[in-house]
Amino acid sequence: MKELRSLFIRGLFSILPFVVTLYILFWFFTFLDGLIGKFVVPILGFSFPGIGLIFTIGLILLTGFIVSNYVGVKLLKKGEELLQRIPLISKIYSSVKQIVEAFSIKDKQIFSNVVLVEYPRKSTYAIGFVTGECRGEVQDKTAARLINVFIPTTPNPTSGMLILVPDKEIIYLDMTVEEGLKLIISAGAVVPEYDKKDEEP
C-alpha cells in the first residue's frame, strides 16, 4: 500500500505541471475566442477555432507597427494624455504602465544581482534582487552607501517591496537572476546547483 501511494504521488506531481499548463493554454484560447471572437465574427461573417487568438496577435503586431513611427508615437501620447484626464482611469493606467515598464527589458536587465539580506529582522534572511544604487535626496541624507534591493513575494515575484540596504550589509550570491527567480517561484523547492570554491590559504 505504501509503495502504491508513493507511485501515485510521484505520478501526480509528474503529470500536474503538464495538466496545469494545458489547462491555462486552453482557458486562454477559449477566453480570447469568446471575448474577441464575438466582435470579429459579425464583421467577417464566419468563425473558426482560434479566431480570437489570431486576431489578438494581429492586433498586437499592428499596434507595434503603428507605434514604431513618429505619427504612431504622437497618437500614443495623445491617447495617454486623454486617459490622464479621467480621474479613476488615470490611476489604473499609470499603475499598470509603471509595472509593465519596470519588468520589461529594454537593452538592460532591471535586476543586476541576486543578494541575501537580513530581513525583516536580524538573523532572518530574504532573497532579493539589486535594481541599482540609491540616488537623490534619500542617499544624500544617509551616511551609508545604500543599494536598492527588491524583495519579491512567493510564488509571484512581480509583487514585493523595495528596501534600501547599506552595501556592507548585503551578501552577494553567485546564482543568476533566472536561478534566483526559480528559487522564489518554487518557494525554495528548486535550488540552483552551487560549487563551493576552495578557499585560498
Secondary structure, 3 states (H helix, E strand, C coil): CHHHHHHHHHHHHHHHHHHHHHHHHHHHHHHHHHHCHHHHHHHHCCCCCCHHHHHHHHHHHHHHHHCCCHHHHHHHHHHHHHHHCCHHHHHHHHHHHHHHHHHCCCCCCCCCEEEEEECCCCCCEEEEEEEEECCCHHHHCCCCCEEEEEEECCCCCCCEEEEEEEHHHCEECCCCHHHHHHHHHCCCCCCCCCCCCCCCC
